[in-house]
Amino acid sequence: MDNLIALLVAAPLLGAAVLLCGGRRLDKTGHWLGTLLAGLSFVIGAVLFADMVGKGAEDRALHQRLFSWVPVEGFQADIAFQLDQLSMTFVLLITGVGTLIHVYSIGYMEHDERRRRFFGYLNLFLAAMLLLVLADNYLLLYFGWEGVGLASYLLIGFWQHKPSAATAAKKAFLVNRVGDMGLSIAIMLMFTTFGTFAFGPVLSSTGESSEGMMTAIGLMLLLAACGKSAQVPLQSWLGDAMEGPTPVSALIHAATMVTAGVYLIVRSADIFNAAPDAQLAVTVVGAVTLLFGAIVGCAKDDIKKALAGSTMSQIGYMILAAGLGPIGYAFAIMHLVTHGFFKAGLFLGAGSVMHGMNDEVDMRKYGGLRKYMPVTFVTFGLGYLAIIGFPGLSGFFSKDKIIEAAFAKGGTEGWILGGVALLGAAITAYYMTRVMLLTFFGEKRWQPAPDPDKAPGVEPGIEVHPGEMPHPHESPRSMTIPMILLAVGSVGAGAFFGIGDRFVKWLEPVTKFEHGHPPIGAAAITSATVAVMVIGVTVAYLQYGRRPVPVVAPRGSLLTRAARRDLLQDDFNHIVLVRGGEHLTRSLVYVDHTLVDGVVNGTAASVGGLSGRLRKLQNGYARSYAVSMFGGTAVLIAATLLMRAV
């Protein structure tokens, strides 16, 4: 079975190569080829999963070494794969959700002339993401990490003729490069400390190194996770990335790529266990980001950007859980999987709404769509109930466990983290209820279709006629069937994983799970979680369900205005990083010109002036040389006589 691991990556990689290099002859069939190869990867993953389940918990890990990548003395890098319970979870999520999004894209991108290239990029992304989670060493993981970044750049900027899309792609690429520097530095530190970057030797030797070194490596890995998973302070790219086609938002920014940072931290659990300060930093980043993203999501009228804020917040829950150590690793991955179902379903539902509303993204121009798009309404609604933690649905089981683990941290820290997690749950219920009410309830507030050349939010993937009133209708089956299947996961995945601690036991050989003991009972925490959820829903209903919704958003409070601008994150980056970088550059240029160039140019001028004066002594006239010789002789005689006299 271990020989099949490489095929998981090879299938979508082959699809990317064929679709991107095959030319226009594949325009009519390329989307089917890309979808079939994504499905083939899922089938291979299912076969490997069935084989893994049939083995004992300690015998499930598989390894496959293809060849030596860099075979030099003292530096050995292999192209080798490791398939264990953790990577298998990601394989099934990536290929399963990825295949559904491929199917959805067949209908969504039907009118796009570059559909073949789009599917090629999707296949390339799947291959890179699978390489990332299957690698058995950090260097090969880094290769997949960068491949995911490249594919993300290509997909976000797919409609590159839109300046906003091109800018968003560059922004995502550059911000992620900052995080990637953290991963590269961490790998260098690993090699200098352990002489290798393979998972096994590195993670088993963490106790042999100093805590300071482990902290440094842990902080660099956290920096990498912040970039890829859009966590504070490297979160600014995620909202702008919604300029890409909606299936991209569902695949990359909901179910897979933004979870790569969570995978990296959990995979490196032994490093963080040996570095308490780095582990604390992880929890702080997660706690701050889950509130940051939730507040931003409350103020967005663009349906995709509201969901982007939600994604940032939910990933914050996962990072928070990962920072709790052995009591939280499994719950971080459990919420990651359930989030993959309901958030991908929510993004696809948003795309379905846009499909029926002339590609309009402003929720204030929706209203009453449940009557016209019943399948979208039901599937989106189930995803909504799952994400707010409605009892019995998937988000209830996974998020509730994270809140329990946060309280179980103990002491003041546990109360703070648990309180933040509860507050985030209340805000989540508020902004997601707002999305539901603005989109599917109330009176219709439809507006004529915008001009694609003037409206930056319009996606060219759907045919739009400026000035035409929307005629909302249900999306084709190629779009609704994936939405229905994801809704099934949104409803049942949490119960399937949570009852009997089935998921925790599955991951236990990798995460070394430890039971936490919160200071208050689990029933009390669950009751508090449900209570804050009800409060959030109620406040949103009173604000948006019982009052007319203006098409133009009111000015709002200072916090609302700041949240609409992503809590001024771009302003902060511009002032601190851009202007700060400009001033630093000017200072360095000034020092270079005045000090460095001054010394160099001054030395050159001095030598030049001296040589010019000495050159005048060599004028070519014999009489001048005779006078010089006479003068020199006279000086020598005078000096000799003086010495004798003394």
Steps between C-alpha positions, in 0.01 A plus 500: 500500500786741566568507124168680451597805705688670216198453273301729728724786388567371148135496386423873541857590402449316170173686453672836555775415250259383231252785542761775514715366217239330281380811323155599377422154368400418859271801550182293460608203713769630734264570789382138493859373498596718795194388697555131425864513612402680821240227555760232428721643775204480739435137405866413565476676835185304588675171415797592721262606777316168489833317524612722788181442699554124476831524689586558862536860615880478530548327162307739279780732391634438147819629340606519138842621387529580130858624461771711657439862417828657621760226566813679626725431795343625821182612325243240399158596365256238374182511299312285749145485630345423835134402533371480855172585669563875485602516135221256404245738653630779280518278192132413524403861569711645218401248236136460611411867531733579210316261269161648597630848426628379162149375422349829618744695282379319185175695523633812666776562243291390201519837324867565567722471193798393711322221685762240400777706655291550814465124547871461436572740785254313724681173428835666566372623835377153600836346409695759701270472801524121499879522477498732802306262725664179375865608521708314758746785550483876541694579182254311278215653699651840416494408131127427523453811716643719224304312233177578685602866512563504125168331420320739735657797322390367160144429616443823692620699200328277246298795367818700468339760271328627817748730677349404838561129432857555383572715806342246737711219352820700546402593853432138595828391342711764675342462845546125480866548412548662841360190666699272272820661623406370844469144370830519313682633809342227714625233257852647510495498881381139499785393274767682702356357825413143402693448176178408319153631421315166485196488729605190691852599611408865561187440706652215702806709593333817628587410859871496414508867398471814709163657571624823341566327169162327509335834572676660204395219266145506639464875450624474141250221432228720651599784269461264205160388628387863540575569134335194350204490740434877500561555870596825669727674403510351146124485444456796266502298175198277564218750446650632177546142377123483452566668163569151364217282364267375774606131464852618583372658819332172592799278424799707606365748753253278683586130483869452426777758458414716800510188715860423403626704795291290739646185345854636538455573871333167579758307296773681697330430835818369666680826423228711659467263796869566568456879464233633741560862396443420132191299595365798694561722197291261291205529738527879509504524121199269473301685767570843351420387147174327583369831640662708226341299218162485673484878546598557137232255384232698686546811285543359149216536248686298235383142562835347409698739718267434793576130458871582469490669842322191628775278359767708672311467827440124473865436415575704812305240701714226347826683572383566855428129547836404349673730747339317793728202444397134533158596639420698186682359197230247409221755545682746273501241220142394575378859461716531189314209337150611601587854391608362164147370447288792614725784386550351152123456484445861606737633235341284230161622620622858468612423147157354424333818627730711285424275205131582533546868584697631202819440695407753767700461824339770716263330744307823544380451144369147565200411717228233481708257292380192689188495278699498178799284593368229736792256467754775553299629797482160671864403440629845595272497802638169622852635465392808695358288782819293506736796526307673778511180706133403489459189721536177308678639194869465427624836625331443835713194572836632380481859626357393835801272553739787428323722753521221760871452429559877533344501847696185585827692449456596863563811706445854381621407152227238467225740607623765254528260207166337580333840530645612166379179334148552640496862387609391153212250492250776580639729229503212251130439561435872452677558169393171342136569595544840339618331180199267500248777563644742246518232231198273536242687710318831496384697199689486173743787454622411155681752286582508127809304402823699529732576213780238514749763384411734786410267786817341647304225675350351185631158401546458123417130529129575469333683215376838625296761309535845657172653609307170493296416809593170668285194437605274788478131422642178629845401376557197273551153648874512447499775764221385732611136538839594655316743725264224616786259573689765697181576694481133599851530643404826672218318677652164587880523508521640852281233655681226307837624625403615848280225642719249678810714435536316170710772335719556806583129514577500128761775540632390839818327366601830338371762744558308829165625629460591867165562669455851634318582820316833480424677828128479427305202371471418131122536522535854633740593218264351241209692649701822491597435138137450398394804703746737332398358163134580574597851613691564176210375286249707695697824473543451125129424457398813692734709287439351155192278521250748643614818332518607137850457359624807311667429167775746590673419829474769767820668610508306826715531809874549505552125557268418209685732266832353611370144452389584147863590436617173654576667834748724320740215433598636159541849646723357771705306246534807281610728783727256684633279221470697175582848631732355761678307227522812286656701786738216579600480135556875480710486817711216364543686169607812691752303707625332184544828317645702785701246701584204280529692174661790690781278628549330164479819295712695753772236487492503123516882491792506744697247299413681180611839639825360636578321177426818306751693708761226476444482127622859464846387615523279192494776236761358257752790530863402579565832679215431741637157580852652548363758742315226688815291520702801618240588761484142624879480522512826692243372748693177556830688556335740742342212691835318521684804629227565754518142631879523542470830681252352746 
